[in-house]
Amino acid sequence: MVALSPCRTLAGERFADGTAVLIGAGGGVTSVDLPDVNDPTRTFGSNARVQLDLGALVRSWLELGTDVAFTVLGESDSLNSILVSQGSSEKSAVTHVQAGVVARAKWLRGESRWAPFGRLGAGVAGLWTSAPGGLGGHELDAAWSAGGGLEVYAHRMLVVRAEGQYCGQAAEGGMRHHAAAVLSVLLAIPR
């Protein structure tokens, strides 16, 4: 008997050639290693993360795509003071943004629903400070990421992905190191 990849069996009955477009979203946690805007002697620490994924399964074992992640880090005390002095009751927001292109190489294990994978990516990461009235700003730096995880083919067109990743950000003060854990649900659409 010939061993088939999961992209051609349970999850892959959907495509004869093992190709698909993957669209999904997920959530998790990110440990952001950047100085806190309110207290530069400490970092932001761990916060909730939302991630959007778009990819193409170009081979049964290779996915090329992009992901964009947002981590809300809190408020800026200095911007909030400015808003109060202007008579506003609105608040500022500080968000860590990470976006890039990603390649995931999957280890296909016969007819299993499970597929471990490794990932490499490159893109940008940075802080976005926003407040009403056009206050705030942003700084984006070059970034790269590496990690791995496990995909479970829950249905022919439904993939659940658990992923851990490291992100290196070339910030102005030197290299910054972030870590993330994300659980995503993806819809696999045959091409």
Residue frames as qw, qx, qy, qz and C-alpha x, y, z in Angstrom:
[[0.000, 0.888, 0.459, 0.000, 0.00, 0.00, 0.00],
 [0.390, 0.447, -0.019, 0.805, 1.27, 3.50, -0.83],
 [0.288, -0.551, -0.472, 0.625, 1.44, 5.95, 2.08],
 [0.158, 0.721, 0.374, 0.561, -0.48, 9.10, 1.29],
 [0.163, 0.116, -0.330, 0.923, -0.04, 12.51, 2.83],
 [0.089, 0.520, 0.685, -0.502, -2.88, 13.91, 4.95],
 [0.227, 0.479, -0.126, -0.839, -3.35, 16.42, 2.16],
 [0.411, 0.171, -0.699, -0.559, -4.43, 13.58, -0.08],
 [0.251, -0.233, -0.933, 0.107, -6.35, 11.48, 2.44],
 [0.135, -0.665, -0.676, 0.288, -8.88, 12.64, 5.05],
 [0.045, -0.747, -0.097, 0.657, -8.02, 16.33, 4.83],
 [0.026, -0.469, 0.525, 0.710, -6.90, 16.04, 1.26],
 [0.407, 0.423, 0.799, 0.133, -9.74, 14.20, -0.40],
 [0.190, 0.849, 0.224, -0.438, -10.47, 17.79, -1.27],
 [0.301, 0.815, -0.362, -0.337, -7.64, 18.02, -3.80],
 [0.972, 0.214, 0.034, 0.091, -6.16, 15.52, -6.16],
 [0.632, 0.551, -0.241, 0.489, -2.84, 17.39, -6.46],
 [0.637, -0.389, -0.400, 0.532, -2.41, 18.39, -2.80],
 [0.214, 0.168, -0.017, 0.962, -2.81, 22.15, -3.32],
 [0.211, -0.764, -0.609, -0.028, -5.13, 24.54, -1.52],
 [0.037, 0.582, -0.131, 0.802, -5.57, 28.08, -0.27],
 [0.484, -0.406, -0.674, 0.381, -5.63, 28.38, 3.53],
 [0.117, -0.586, -0.015, -0.802, -7.51, 31.22, 5.25],
 [0.628, -0.472, -0.604, 0.137, -7.81, 31.51, 9.00],
 [0.148, -0.745, 0.221, -0.611, -7.53, 33.34, 12.26],
 [0.739, -0.228, -0.575, 0.266, -6.32, 32.55, 15.71],
 [0.309, -0.861, 0.136, -0.381, -5.44, 33.80, 19.11],
 [0.835, -0.072, -0.389, 0.383, -2.82, 33.26, 21.72],
 [0.454, -0.862, -0.001, 0.224, -0.23, 35.04, 23.77],
 [0.622, 0.596, -0.162, 0.481, 2.92, 37.02, 22.91],
 [0.603, -0.635, -0.083, 0.476, 5.79, 37.92, 25.22],
 [0.409, 0.849, 0.065, 0.329, 6.90, 41.32, 23.91],
 [0.699, -0.351, -0.065, 0.619, 10.51, 42.27, 24.70],
 [0.263, 0.597, 0.130, 0.747, 10.28, 46.04, 24.15],
 [0.168, -0.068, -0.482, 0.857, 10.60, 48.83, 26.76],
 [0.032, -0.717, -0.687, 0.115, 7.23, 49.80, 28.23],
 [0.198, 0.627, 0.190, 0.729, 6.30, 53.32, 27.06],
 [0.450, -0.817, -0.111, -0.343, 5.27, 54.19, 30.62],
 [0.618, -0.689, 0.377, 0.033, 8.29, 52.65, 32.40],
 [0.625, 0.644, -0.437, -0.059, 11.35, 52.05, 30.15],
 [0.169, -0.537, 0.795, -0.226, 13.05, 50.05, 32.93],
 [0.558, 0.046, 0.808, -0.184, 10.70, 47.13, 32.25],
 [0.076, 0.016, -0.765, -0.640, 9.28, 45.36, 29.18],
 [0.586, -0.105, -0.169, -0.786, 5.65, 44.90, 28.20],
 [0.396, -0.136, 0.857, -0.301, 5.65, 41.19, 29.12],
 [0.090, 0.194, 0.939, 0.270, 2.98, 38.71, 27.99],
 [0.399, 0.324, 0.188, -0.837, -0.27, 39.88, 26.41],
 [0.675, 0.398, 0.602, -0.152, -3.13, 38.49, 24.30],
 [0.076, -0.348, 0.604, 0.713, -2.51, 38.15, 20.56],
 [0.709, 0.514, 0.364, -0.318, -4.84, 38.00, 17.53],
 [0.245, -0.377, 0.691, 0.566, -3.43, 36.57, 14.28],
 [0.728, 0.542, 0.110, -0.406, -4.74, 36.42, 10.70],
 [0.476, -0.289, 0.745, 0.367, -3.34, 33.82, 8.30],
 [0.719, 0.605, -0.004, -0.341, -3.42, 33.50, 4.51],
 [0.331, -0.491, 0.754, 0.282, -1.42, 30.81, 2.75],
 [0.782, 0.401, -0.286, -0.382, -1.17, 28.47, -0.20],
 [0.766, -0.254, 0.586, 0.066, -0.34, 24.81, 0.07],
 [0.422, 0.694, -0.421, -0.404, 1.90, 24.70, -3.02],
 [0.479, 0.227, -0.847, -0.038, 3.02, 21.12, -2.41],
 [0.741, -0.453, -0.464, -0.172, 1.56, 18.56, -0.06],
 [0.730, -0.340, -0.324, 0.497, 4.47, 19.31, 2.31],
 [0.357, -0.046, -0.024, 0.933, 5.05, 23.08, 1.70],
 [0.006, 0.867, 0.498, -0.014, 2.90, 26.07, 2.60],
 [0.336, 0.118, 0.020, 0.934, 3.83, 29.62, 1.57],
 [0.168, -0.791, -0.556, -0.192, 1.87, 32.46, 3.07],
 [0.097, 0.462, -0.218, 0.854, 1.63, 35.52, 5.22],
 [0.441, -0.618, -0.635, 0.143, 0.45, 36.25, 8.72],
 [0.000, 0.571, -0.109, 0.814, -0.34, 39.46, 10.55],
 [0.540, -0.444, -0.660, 0.276, -0.55, 39.60, 14.35],
 [0.130, -0.686, 0.048, -0.715, -1.73, 42.29, 16.75],
 [0.565, -0.333, -0.631, 0.415, -0.99, 42.42, 20.49],
 [0.186, -0.845, -0.107, -0.491, -2.63, 45.22, 22.48],
 [0.581, 0.100, -0.530, 0.610, -0.12, 46.28, 25.15],
 [0.292, -0.606, -0.519, 0.527, -2.06, 48.91, 27.06],
 [0.123, 0.955, 0.245, 0.111, -2.18, 52.69, 27.13],
 [0.520, 0.301, -0.165, 0.782, 0.35, 55.52, 27.00],
 [0.329, -0.679, -0.454, 0.474, 0.22, 57.65, 30.16],
 [0.206, -0.338, 0.134, 0.909, 1.79, 60.63, 28.38],
 [0.102, -0.228, -0.618, -0.745, -0.73, 60.56, 25.52],
 [0.313, -0.629, -0.712, -0.011, -3.60, 60.12, 28.00],
 [0.297, -0.558, -0.265, 0.728, -2.38, 63.24, 29.85],
 [0.048, -0.095, 0.375, 0.921, -2.43, 65.21, 26.59],
 [0.223, -0.422, -0.748, -0.462, -5.95, 63.97, 25.85],
 [0.336, -0.659, -0.587, 0.329, -7.15, 65.01, 29.35],
 [0.224, -0.433, -0.028, 0.873, -5.57, 68.47, 28.90],
 [0.098, -0.048, -0.535, -0.838, -7.56, 68.78, 25.65],
 [0.540, 0.016, 0.285, -0.792, -10.76, 67.94, 27.51],
 [0.695, 0.134, -0.589, -0.390, -11.13, 64.45, 26.04],
 [0.719, -0.362, 0.484, -0.344, -12.18, 61.40, 28.03],
 [0.922, 0.336, -0.178, -0.072, -10.89, 59.03, 25.34],
 [0.680, -0.562, 0.432, 0.186, -7.78, 56.87, 25.86],
 [0.306, 0.669, -0.618, -0.279, -4.69, 55.96, 23.85],
 [0.979, -0.030, 0.190, -0.070, -3.63, 52.46, 22.79],
 [0.025, -0.674, 0.709, 0.205, -0.24, 50.85, 22.32],
 [0.945, 0.192, 0.177, -0.198, -0.19, 47.83, 19.97],
 [0.325, -0.462, 0.737, 0.370, 2.64, 45.51, 18.88],
 [0.780, 0.517, 0.008, -0.353, 2.24, 44.62, 15.19],
 [0.391, -0.379, 0.776, 0.319, 4.04, 41.76, 13.45],
 [0.766, 0.543, 0.132, -0.319, 3.61, 40.96, 9.73],
 [0.115, -0.586, 0.718, 0.357, 5.56, 38.91, 7.27],
 [0.776, 0.297, -0.440, -0.341, 5.87, 36.14, 4.74],
 [0.601, -0.397, 0.654, -0.234, 6.16, 32.59, 6.05],
 [0.624, 0.272, -0.687, -0.253, 7.21, 29.17, 4.75],
 [0.692, -0.327, 0.523, -0.375, 6.02, 26.07, 6.62],
 [0.445, 0.312, -0.818, -0.190, 7.55, 22.68, 5.82],
 [0.791, -0.249, 0.217, -0.516, 5.32, 19.82, 6.96],
 [0.039, -0.294, 0.955, -0.006, 6.31, 16.33, 7.95],
 [0.756, 0.017, -0.207, -0.621, 3.61, 14.18, 6.41],
 [0.262, -0.281, 0.891, -0.242, 3.04, 10.93, 8.23],
 [0.056, 0.180, 0.964, 0.187, 1.17, 8.50, 5.99],
 [0.224, -0.545, -0.626, -0.510, -2.58, 8.70, 6.40],
 [0.329, -0.410, -0.578, 0.624, -2.44, 10.47, 9.75],
 [0.014, -0.904, -0.385, -0.186, -4.58, 13.51, 10.53],
 [0.458, -0.821, 0.067, 0.335, -1.57, 15.05, 12.33],
 [0.694, 0.546, 0.006, 0.470, 1.21, 16.96, 10.57],
 [0.504, -0.675, -0.016, 0.538, 4.10, 18.47, 12.56],
 [0.525, 0.750, 0.133, 0.380, 5.80, 21.42, 10.83],
 [0.501, -0.384, -0.047, 0.774, 8.66, 23.90, 11.04],
 [0.264, 0.903, 0.320, 0.111, 8.38, 27.53, 9.99],
 [0.463, -0.205, 0.068, 0.860, 10.65, 30.39, 8.89],
 [0.188, 0.864, 0.448, 0.133, 9.52, 33.92, 8.16],
 [0.388, -0.089, 0.004, 0.917, 10.66, 37.47, 7.48],
 [0.000, -0.783, -0.503, -0.365, 8.89, 40.81, 7.64],
 [0.043, 0.517, -0.214, 0.828, 8.38, 43.72, 10.02],
 [0.500, -0.567, -0.623, 0.199, 7.48, 44.21, 13.69],
 [0.198, 0.281, -0.175, 0.923, 6.95, 47.31, 15.74],
 [0.055, -0.474, -0.648, 0.594, 4.90, 49.47, 18.08],
 [0.033, -0.526, -0.472, -0.706, 1.84, 51.40, 17.02],
 [0.115, -0.373, -0.551, 0.738, 0.73, 54.15, 19.41],
 [0.045, -0.467, -0.547, -0.693, -2.63, 55.66, 18.60],
 [0.051, -0.466, -0.563, 0.680, -4.92, 58.25, 20.13],
 [0.273, 0.812, 0.515, 0.040, -7.80, 60.45, 18.97],
 [0.038, 0.969, -0.028, -0.245, -6.93, 63.65, 17.17],
 [0.703, 0.646, -0.242, 0.176, -4.04, 62.19, 15.22],
 [0.316, -0.761, 0.539, -0.172, -1.80, 61.79, 18.25],
 [0.891, -0.167, 0.421, 0.032, 0.60, 58.89, 18.40],
 [0.324, 0.709, -0.561, -0.278, 2.94, 57.31, 15.90],
 [0.991, -0.004, 0.128, -0.038, 4.60, 54.10, 14.90],
 [0.019, -0.706, 0.685, 0.178, 7.98, 52.52, 14.42],
 [0.974, 0.174, 0.057, -0.132, 8.52, 49.45, 12.28],
 [0.209, -0.670, 0.695, 0.159, 11.70, 47.38, 12.23],
 [0.617, 0.302, -0.685, -0.243, 12.92, 44.45, 10.19],
 [0.647, -0.325, 0.567, -0.393, 12.05, 41.14, 11.83],
 [0.506, 0.222, -0.798, -0.242, 12.41, 37.41, 11.29],
 [0.726, -0.290, 0.362, -0.508, 10.73, 34.43, 12.89],
 [0.416, 0.228, -0.876, -0.084, 11.27, 30.70, 13.37],
 [0.548, -0.185, 0.549, -0.604, 9.23, 28.05, 15.10],
 [0.260, 0.019, -0.928, -0.264, 7.12, 24.99, 14.68],
 [0.548, -0.034, 0.394, -0.737, 3.96, 23.30, 15.67],
 [0.220, 0.130, 0.966, 0.048, 1.33, 20.77, 14.82],
 [0.473, 0.081, -0.239, -0.844, -1.61, 20.81, 12.41],
 [0.352, 0.172, 0.894, -0.218, -4.64, 18.59, 12.91],
 [0.264, -0.044, -0.588, -0.764, -6.85, 17.95, 9.89],
 [0.361, 0.122, 0.674, -0.634, -10.21, 17.95, 11.70],
 [0.655, 0.551, 0.447, -0.262, -12.20, 17.69, 8.46],
 [0.700, 0.374, 0.384, 0.471, -11.47, 17.68, 4.75],
 [0.272, 0.718, 0.139, 0.625, -11.56, 21.48, 4.68],
 [0.423, -0.864, 0.038, -0.272, -10.79, 22.37, 8.30],
 [0.697, 0.218, -0.450, 0.513, -7.32, 22.59, 9.84],
 [0.511, -0.858, -0.026, -0.051, -6.52, 23.38, 13.49],
 [0.646, 0.469, -0.318, 0.511, -2.96, 24.68, 13.95],
 [0.598, -0.785, -0.011, 0.158, -1.03, 24.99, 17.22],
 [0.652, 0.557, -0.110, 0.502, 2.17, 26.98, 16.72],
 [0.530, -0.746, -0.017, 0.404, 5.03, 28.34, 18.77],
 [0.611, 0.634, 0.059, 0.471, 7.36, 30.96, 17.34],
 [0.493, -0.526, -0.029, 0.692, 10.32, 33.14, 18.14],
 [0.389, 0.854, 0.213, 0.272, 10.54, 36.60, 16.55],
 [0.555, -0.299, -0.008, 0.776, 13.73, 38.64, 16.38],
 [0.194, 0.931, 0.292, 0.099, 13.18, 42.37, 15.89],
 [0.589, 0.138, -0.033, 0.796, 16.05, 44.66, 14.85],
 [0.175, -0.923, -0.341, 0.026, 14.92, 47.59, 17.03],
 [0.211, 0.889, -0.180, 0.364, 16.79, 50.89, 17.40],
 [0.424, -0.740, 0.462, -0.243, 18.29, 49.90, 20.75],
 [0.077, -0.384, 0.919, 0.045, 19.45, 46.49, 19.50],
 [0.428, -0.082, -0.830, -0.349, 17.92, 43.10, 18.79],
 [0.540, -0.175, 0.417, -0.710, 14.67, 42.39, 20.64],
 [0.186, 0.044, -0.975, -0.112, 13.35, 38.87, 21.23],
 [0.629, -0.060, 0.157, -0.759, 9.64, 38.00, 21.30],
 [0.020, 0.001, 0.999, 0.039, 7.94, 34.62, 21.77],
 [0.587, 0.036, -0.023, -0.809, 4.40, 33.64, 20.82],
 [0.181, 0.112, 0.977, -0.031, 2.04, 30.71, 21.17],
 [0.454, 0.205, -0.140, -0.856, -0.97, 30.69, 18.82],
 [0.381, 0.240, 0.892, -0.037, -3.93, 28.41, 18.16],
 [0.302, 0.326, -0.282, -0.850, -5.55, 29.00, 14.74],
 [0.618, 0.359, 0.687, -0.128, -8.44, 27.56, 12.77],
 [0.046, 0.416, -0.514, -0.749, -8.01, 27.52, 8.99],
 [0.764, 0.457, 0.323, -0.321, -10.35, 26.84, 6.10],
 [0.347, -0.288, 0.720, 0.528, -8.66, 24.89, 3.27],
 [0.623, 0.614, 0.160, -0.456, -10.11, 25.74, -0.14],
 [0.752, 0.088, 0.525, 0.389, -9.04, 23.55, -3.10],
 [0.089, 0.641, -0.300, -0.701, -7.35, 25.37, -5.98]]
